[in-house]
């Protein structure tokens, strides 16, 4: 369990620390003595989706801490979670760089769930998502490291009675160069805590970086190759039982009756818990729980959504795109430009509901006691789990302890706390701890889905085929409106429209509207690459359509629109060169390109796709060029792009959740398929290095690959696919 | 019903129904949580263990079918020559992301390498396509298997 360092900081620093106002427009840092000696710095790191609202806050609320202990260990306590994206390695690199220590010297602890202390109180969000960990931490963590270093140097200079300018920090020590004297950080930490915080610090120049920009070993890897990493599903509190559950197959349905005689007769089954809309089987082990679940006879009252189908939802959304919605972007005069255009192009696109299907199924372990509640879970938004447990039990937040765990795949699913809510509801009926593990079927049929969207676009081209007008209206669910209501303003939010309203291309008259339509009863949630997962497919398909109408090469057409976006042009040209764009390909193979600027990262992907006579598809090769500004850990950037591309190919070729009779029709990996080893293409990643601030990397790769694939299919078959996933049957004999 | 099973060289007695999948005996009864649950239908490979050195999906393997066979799990695979090479190559190539599938991937890859010292791409596909990685580490898994094969000595 992590001790909350905040209280000791507040106590210890009273009257002696001050905010370093010169470091930032907003106060962000406090320094003081750590409990038990040593130096403690508290700082505020922005979390997912909190940029806009954070600006409103005047109160300094630290949510990350750096503790330099008397024995020389450096502990970073931070609110970001590791879910495979390499954050536990790249974040410590920032602090180690400015503090002048080896990466191995930095130990990482996850901050405890504490909405008040670890997130902005205006937001109630302690979350990792939207590819913003490195983006948010880039300045504050380096500045905090530099402040700590400066205070350590001051402490050493004072002890030696020399000018601090004659001292320097290196490898975890302060060195007085003229005399060769050295003191280790641990010996200085307590004295450093009494030094004044510097008003300003100079950060290293990029050419002086020792760690940033060089590939570092993942700190979490060894435990993940020998089976010792402990995920939420591995929690085993003493005396714990295991439960699994059936939730109403129709969203909004309820339990009508349960015959549990056969289930109770199963060896190892201890208890059946009946809730309004779910039934759980509690047992000694999951084998017995599953056997018990299969033996239950549950009659459901399906409720008002018993006849709901995907087609109905799509029809509603399509209708919604016929009426005006809130204006998300407006540049120039689209109507006038459209009226004067030489050629007009129109298209409508559909993208489906998608499940997350993280390989670790949803699970949460809970022990409800009379006056407290303990939760073991792997979650991207820890404080939300804590809040959910408090809401169900009626306990105050400080009586709910949440132990976070390594996450077996997040992708947005574990930003949600529905799994905690459900587990606590069950645990309230159980004496002792109970681990609630969802079957894969429950995990897929009771996910919170990437929303279905329908997009209607039109464009006007001039005599040279260049776009002079762009009109885009789309309809679908807003996750932000539910998850973070203050950020949903005037019918718009920054996530749902990302990738649609700021294209890298110069289009003089540009208009985008978003119509929020929530599908009845179908829960929706963030899904890897969030807004761009939908918008980049639509915009990059449509740009490709315009190039085709203009009878121009897709790369050349895009390049001609990028004169004012040199970084976008550079990734396009690099990818085209490395992919051999324009070089001959075998019969039945085509190349497609997509370019995007999302999460503050520029990226081009070129996919080589083979379409067989029977319509079967194979993505043979993907070339990606990326400019994500300063690269902290290049190997992690490559790994994230490789993985994100696989994630995107799965969506393009296989991903679709459909509803019939109000039920999700897919249930496991036979009908909700994942890309596998034999389908995985060769992937080449080329990184453009520069000193721009870092862009996000966890998600960007997932969005660009999808239109790159469908554009390649167009190149080889002449068929334009405007609905995902790719319908292989429709491509039969198309070559 | 009581069963004796040998896991990683140790004999355990467990009292469960004979149709209980080996996965739950390992995880919930014996507390060996390195072997993971992903699908329960043998579709994803997260639960892969070795039964007499053959990669086997423990989620669809009833405990009564194990009998006297030797079960090896991720917790002990590093003690085998192929397993140690695979784990080392996994670290060398920085394969893991979320890591949840990697126990199963490593068990499948270790079984492959133990029976085929120098697998080609088609053989890697055949051995590894039953293991899903949602983070999409396939490119590196392939590289790591090839690296592990090289580290075992020249192709002969």
Boltz contact constraints between the chains, C-beta under 6 A:
constraints:
  - contact:
      token1: [A, 83]
      token2: [B, 98]
      max_distance: 6.0
  - contact:
      token1: [A, 84]
      token2: [B, 97]
      max_distance: 6.0
  - contact:
      token1: [A, 84]
      token2: [B, 98]
      max_distance: 6.0
  - contact:
      token1: [A, 84]
      token2: [B, 135]
      max_distance: 6.0
  - contact:
      token1: [A, 218]
      token2: [B, 94]
      max_distance: 6.0
  - contact:
      token1: [A, 221]
      token2: [B, 91]
      max_distance: 6.0
  - contact:
      token1: [A, 221]
      token2: [B, 96]
      max_distance: 6.0
  - contact:
      token1: [A, 224]
      token2: [B, 96]
      max_distance: 6.0
  - contact:
      token1: [A, 224]
      token2: [B, 99]
      max_distance: 6.0
  - contact:
      token1: [A, 224]
      token2: [B, 102]
      max_distance: 6.0
  - contact:
      token1: [A, 225]
      token2: [B, 87]
      max_distance: 6.0
  - contact:
      token1: [A, 225]
      token2: [B, 90]
      max_distance: 6.0
  - contact:
      token1: [A, 227]
      token2: [B, 34]
      max_distance: 6.0
  - contact:
      token1: [A, 227]
      token2: [B, 74]
      max_distance: 6.0
  - contact:
      token1: [A, 227]
      token2: [B, 75]
      max_distance: 6.0
  - contact:
      token1: [A, 227]
      token2: [B, 103]
      max_distance: 6.0
  - contact:
      token1: [A, 229]
      token2: [B, 99]
      max_distance: 6.0
  - contact:
      token1: [A, 234]
      token2: [B, 33]
      max_distance: 6.0
  - contact:
      token1: [A, 242]
      token2: [B, 28]
      max_distance: 6.0
  - contact:
      token1: [A, 267]
      token2: [B, 17]
      max_distance: 6.0
  - contact:
      token1: [A, 285]
      token2: [B, 24]
      max_distance: 6.0
  - contact:
      token1: [A, 285]
      token2: [B, 28]
      max_distance: 6.0
  - contact:
      token1: [A, 285]
      token2: [B, 29]
      max_distance: 6.0
  - contact:
      token1: [A, 286]
      token2: [B, 24]
      max_distance: 6.0
  - contact:
      token1: [A, 286]
      token2: [B, 28]
      max_distance: 6.0
  - contact:
      token1: [A, 287]
      token2: [B, 20]
      max_distance: 6.0
  - contact:
      token1: [A, 287]
      token2: [B, 21]
      max_distance: 6.0
  - contact:
      token1: [A, 287]
      token2: [B, 24]
      max_distance: 6.0
  - contact:
      token1: [A, 358]
      token2: [B, 134]
      max_distance: 6.0
  - contact:
      token1: [A, 359]
      token2: [B, 38]
      max_distance: 6.0
  - contact:
      token1: [A, 359]
      token2: [B, 46]
      max_distance: 6.0
  - contact:
      token1: [A, 359]
      token2: [B, 100]
      max_distance: 6.0
  - contact:
      token1: [A, 359]
      token2: [B, 101]
      max_distance: 6.0
  - contact:
      token1: [A, 359]
      token2: [B, 134]
      max_distance: 6.0
  - contact:
      token1: [A, 360]
      token2: [B, 100]
      max_distance: 6.0
  - contact:
      token1: [A, 408]
      token2: [B, 98]
      max_distance: 6.0
  - contact:
      token1: [A, 408]
      token2: [B, 100]
      max_distance: 6.0
  - contact:
      token1: [A, 409]
      token2: [B, 98]
      max_distance: 6.0
  - contact:
      token1: [A, 409]
      token2: [B, 134]
      max_distance: 6.0
  - contact:
      token1: [A, 440]
      token2: [B, 39]
      max_distance: 6.0
  - contact:
      token1: [A, 440]
      token2: [B, 40]
      max_distance: 6.0
  - contact:
      token1: [A, 635]
      token2: [B, 94]
      max_distance: 6.0
  - contact:
      token1: [A, 642]
      token2: [B, 139]
      max_distance: 6.0
  - contact:
      token1: [A, 643]
      token2: [B, 97]
      max_distance: 6.0
  - contact:
      token1: [A, 643]
      token2: [B, 135]
      max_distance: 6.0
  - contact:
      token1: [A, 643]
      token2: [B, 136]
      max_distance: 6.0
  - contact:
      token1: [A, 646]
      token2: [B, 136]
      max_distance: 6.0
  - contact:
      token1: [A, 647]
      token2: [B, 136]
      max_distance: 6.0
  - contact:
      token1: [A, 668]
      token2: [B, 39]
      max_distance: 6.0
  - contact:
      token1: [A, 668]
      token2: [B, 41]
      max_distance: 6.0
  - contact:
      token1: [A, 669]
      token2: [B, 39]
      max_distance: 6.0
  - contact:
      token1: [A, 669]
      token2: [B, 43]
      max_distance: 6.0
  - contact:
      token1: [A, 669]
      token2: [B, 44]
      max_distance: 6.0
  - contact:
      token1: [A, 670]
      token2: [B, 43]
      max_distance: 6.0
  - contact:
      token1: [A, 674]
      token2: [B, 132]
      max_distance: 6.0
  - contact:
      token1: [A, 676]
      token2: [B, 129]
      max_distance: 6.0
  - contact:
      token1: [A, 677]
      token2: [B, 125]
      max_distance: 6.0
  - contact:
      token1: [A, 677]
      token2: [B, 128]
      max_distance: 6.0
  - contact:
      token1: [A, 677]
      token2: [B, 129]
      max_distance: 6.0
  - contact:
      token1: [A, 677]
      token2: [B, 138]
      max_distance: 6.0
  - contact:
      token1: [A, 678]
      token2: [B, 125]
      max_distance: 6.0
  - contact:
      token1: [A, 678]
      token2: [B, 129]
      max_distance: 6.0
  - contact:
      token1: [A, 680]
      token2: [B, 138]
      max_distance: 6.0
  - contact:
      token1: [A, 683]
      token2: [B, 139]
      max_distance: 6.0
